Structure formats: C-alpha cells, structure tokens
Amino acid sequence: MKLNKKTATFALTVVMAIGSANLSAFASDSEINTENEIVAEVESYADEYDEDLSENIGGAADPSTDILYDLIYFNEETQMITGYYNDGSRRLDIVIPSEINGIPVLGIADGAFLDWWGLKSVVIEEGVETIGKEAFKYCELMELISIPSTVTEIGYKAFYGDGALARVYFAEDSKLEKIDEYVFAYCNIGTFVVPASVNTIRSEERRVGKECRSRWS
C-alpha cells in the first residue's frame, strides 16, 4: 500500500508524538528511580553509621537505659557503672565518681571496662563498694588503679591481662574483704600490699597474679 505525502506526514507526526510521550515517561521513571537509589544509599549509610557507633560502646552499657557521663555509662536503677564510650582517645585518666546526677554510684558492673585500650589510670572515689568480675580485663595500657576504702570486694579477673598495670593503691582504712581468682594475673606489678581487712584471697600467688607477688600488711 502506498501512502500519500499527507498521510505519511500524519503517520510520522503520530509516531513522533508517541515516541516523545514514551521518552518523557521513561525520563520521569528514571528520575524517580534515581531518587529512590539516593534515598536507599543515605539510609544504608545511616545504618552503617549506627553500627559503627554501637561498636564504640563497651561493657554491658545500654544507651537506651543508661546515661553517659564523661565517657562512662551509668544505670540509675542499679546504681552501677555499666560501660564506656570509646571516642578513640588514648591514655585517658578517668575518675569513677561517688555519685552521678545526685545518685550514689554503688559499684562497677561485670565487664564494664573490658578491653578499653584508651585507659591510662583510674581513680575510684569513696562510696563505690564493688568492682565486678572482669571489670577492667584487657585494659592493656592501664598503669595505675586507686581503690577507695569503701570497696569490699574485687571480682574474678577484674584486672586480668592489664600488662602495663604497675601501681595498685588501696586506701589506708580499706574495708576490702575479698579478692577473687586471677584478679591481677598477667599484670606488671612487682609487689603490692594487701589490706589487713582482707579475709578471703584466692590462691595468693598462682591465681591472683602469675607474675605478681603480694604480702599482707
């Protein structure tokens, strides 16, 4: 079949119009897809950021219930120090306060500062009563710990593997009663004085410290 010039022109116009409409629709879909991709990328990045943030929280801290005080997490219900926020700093000197927001700090929870490489020294204020098991385990740069008179118990492996720990200070009027197993194992302490108030110490040489030696005051 032959098309006359007029018919051919009309047919071409229709095809171009349809083609133009399809291209517009395609361009519109393409823009929407691009926007979706960008949103998806932003959401993905946000998820990754949240994951990275959670990796900086040590110990058993739960940011949804515990409050952050000077890189230390505190649970107001249990009145325990639960963990820490690792901001990347090294050789930090920190203080465990006797109270936070007017609430007394009763103790340091199990594993609260586990594996915190940033620590250099820790001073615990009067009023804190317990140091939980593995509380400072593998804090390999920590050199000094000062323990107040109010602490009555130091838990299992509390300072285990703290290779730089060379100085342990107990308050003169210490009420410490119990030092559990492997508390100072693999530390760098030569000799330290065990308070006279201690009535339980787990296998003084073999378990308290592989290379640590202790003596009674």
Buried (B, 14 or more C-beta within 10 A) or exposed (E): EEEEEEEEEEEEEEEEEEEEEEEEEEEEEEEEEEEEEEEEEEEEEEEEEEEEEEEEBBBBBEEEEBBBBEBBBBBEEEBBBBBBBBEEEEEBEBEBBBBBEEEEBBBBBBBBBBBBBBBBBBBBBEBBBBBBBBBBBBBBBBBBBBBBBBBBBBBBBBBBBBBBBBBBBBBEEBBBBBBBBBBBBBBBBEEBEBBEBBEEBBEBEEBBBEEBEBEEE
